[in-house]
Amino acid sequence: MTETQFDFHNHAALVTGAGGGVGRAIALALGAAGAAVVCGDINPDRVDDTAQAIIDAGGRALPWDADVANRFQVSAMIEAGRDAFGRIDILVNAAGVFKRGSIQTFDEWDWRRILDINLTGAFFCTQLLSRVMADEGGGVIVNIASDAAYPNPLAEGIAYAASKTGMIGMTIQAAQELKPHQIRVNAVCPGDVDESDGTPLRTDMPATPEQIAPLVLFLCSDAAQLITGQAIRIG
């Protein structure tokens, strides 16, 4: 697990996309720092493995199989986490998918599915959990966006670029609307990420998920209590 100086023992977090890659690294890092973690992912085997790794290291975790593009499944995941840990005051929207393809040939189903997962899923989680956070005194939301399209276009990947650019806009607007409720919202925008299970999006030296997780923990911590509405590039 990622070494950290932060203490989240009195906090509970929901991390989507926790079955692998950046989401898994963040879930493990939060668990290592003492947070109770709801590990959400559409793949039950992978998310079970993440949660078990947290538990084996002495932490608290709840695996939950959910498609973030389904509002009802998101609601059930949030309620399960609240039942297990009493509250959820940290949300990390890390669920995401990517598919190559040019704008002239990109399939409509793939377009809709990528936007549903990457952007609409983050909206559902943010909308539903921010209501809980507002009732319980506040919280923190971190969206895992990208520098794709803005400011660094990809060779191909129109739907991914659109979804991640939209996530940055959603972050800024959500931060404005949720600030009165003591909820901070920021985005982390990695460049290329080496998740060791696919071809890098670009050819420069990629960051690793474990290098991204500490920035997310910082944004979730009290050390970043004056930071909201920011899209921070890394890698």
N, C-alpha and C positions, 0 to 999 in steps of 0.2 A: 504494500500500500504506500501511497505518497506520504512522505514525511511532512508534517505541518506544525506550525506554531499556534494555530487557532484552536479554541476550545468551544465545542458546540454541544456539550453535555446536556444542556437544558433546552435543546432544540430538536425538532423533528423535520425531516426534509422529504420531499417527493422529487425523485429524479426520473424523468422519462428517458427512454432509450438506454436504460441501464444495463441491457444485456451485453453490450459490447462497446468498443471504441471509446470515444470521449465520455459518453454517459456512464459507462462502467467505471472509468478512472475517477470521475467525479463522485460517484456513489461510494466507491472504496475510500476515497480521501475524506469524505464527510463522515463515514463510519469510523475511520481511524481517529478522527478528531472528536468523536464522542456523540455525534448526532444519531438519532434513530432515523433509519432511512427506509422509505417506501420505494422499492425498486420496481419501476414500471417498464414493461417491454411487451411487444407483441409475440416474442418468442419465449415460451414458458421454460424451456430447458436452459437457455442462456441466462434468463433473469433469476432462475433458481440458483444457478451457479454463483452469480454475483452476490445475492443475498447470503448464501451459505458462506462465502468467503468473508463477509463482514462478521457473521456470527462466529465463525471459527477463530477470528482474531479477537473475540471478546466483545463485539459490538452488538447492536440491535438492528434487525432488518426484517422487512416484510416483502416477499416477492409478490408481484401482482401482474397477471397476464392481461393486457388491455391494448386495444387499438385506439390511439389518441384521436383518430379521426372520427370516432364514435362518441358523441356527447354522453350517452348513457353509461358507456363503459368508463369514461373519465370520472363521472360522478360517483360510480360504484367504487372506483379505486381511491378516490379522496375520502369517502366515508369509511372504507376499510382501514385506511391509514389513521384516521381520527379515532376509530374504535380501538385500534391497537396501541396508539401512542398518546392519545389524549388531545393532540393538536398537530397541526402542520404549519410551520411558519417560514419554511424555505421551499421554494419551487425552482427547479432547474429544468427548463425545457430543452432537452438534448436529443429527443427523438427526431430522426431525419433520414431521408433516403435520397439517393442520387442516381440518375441515369443519363448516359450520354445520348446525344442526338441533336441534329441541327434544327433550327427554327422552321426550315422548309419541309422537314420530313417527320417532325416529332409527333408521336401518336397522341390523340386526344385523351385516351384513358390514362396514359402515363402522366400527361400534364395534370389532369385532375387529381390523380392519386398522390403525386408529389406535393402539390399545393395543399391537399387535404391533410397529409401527415405533417409536413414541415411547417405550415403556417396556420391552417385551421386548427390542427391539434394543439398548437401552442396557445391559440386564442381560447379554445375550450378550457384548457388547464388554467390559464390566467384568469379568465372570467369567473369560473366556478370557485377556484381556490382563493381568489382575492376577496370574495364575499366572506369566506371563512376568516381570512386574515383580518379583514376590517372589523368583524365582530369581536375578534380576540386581541385587538390592540396593535396590529401591524404585522409586517413581515418583509420578506425579500424575494424578488423574482429575478433570475438570471436566464436569459435566452441565449442559446448557442446558435449564433448566426454564422456569417462568413464574410470574407472580403470579395467573394465572387460577384461579378457584375459591377459592384461599386466598392472600391474603385478599380478592381482588377478583373476584367472579363475573362471567361474561360474560352478555350477553343470551341467547346460545345457544352451544352447543358442549360438550355434556356429555362426550363421549368425550375431547376434548382436555383439558378441565379435569381429568378423572379421571386421565389418563395423566401429566400434568405434576405433579399433586399427589402421585401415586404415585412419581414420580421424586425428589421431595424426600425422601420417606420412605426410598427406596432409598439416597439419598445419605447420610443420617444413619446408617443401619444399616451400609452398606458402609464408611464411615469408621471405625466402631467395630471391625468385624471385620478390616479391613486395616491398622489402625494398627500392630500388632506386626510387620508386614512392611515398614514404612517407606513405606507408600503413603498419600498424602493424597487425600481425596475431598471436593469441594465442589460446590455448585450455584450457578449464576447464574440469577436469576429476573427476566427483563425484563418490563416492562409491555408496552404496545403497541410494535411494531417496524415501522418503515416500510421494507419491502423493495422498494417501487416496482413491485410486480407483483400487487397485489391490494388489496381494501378493508381498511383498518385495523380491528382488532378492536374498538377503542373510538374515541371522537371527540376525545380529548385529544391533545396534541402528542406524537407518537411518537418514540422513539429510533431511531437508525440502526444498522445492523450494525457500522459502523466505530466507533461510540461504545461498543459493547459489548465489542469485541475487546480493548481495553487492560486491562479488568478481568480477562478470562480469562488474558491473559499474566501479569498480576501474580500470580494464583493459581497459575499454573504455575511461577513463579520461586522462587528461594531467599528472596526477600523475604517470602514468605508461608509459610515453612517451619513456623510454629507454628499455621497456620490449617487446620483440617480439620473436617468434619462441619457446615459452615455452608451456609445457603441465603441468598444475598445478593441483595437486590432492587436493580434498576437501572432507570432510566427512569420 
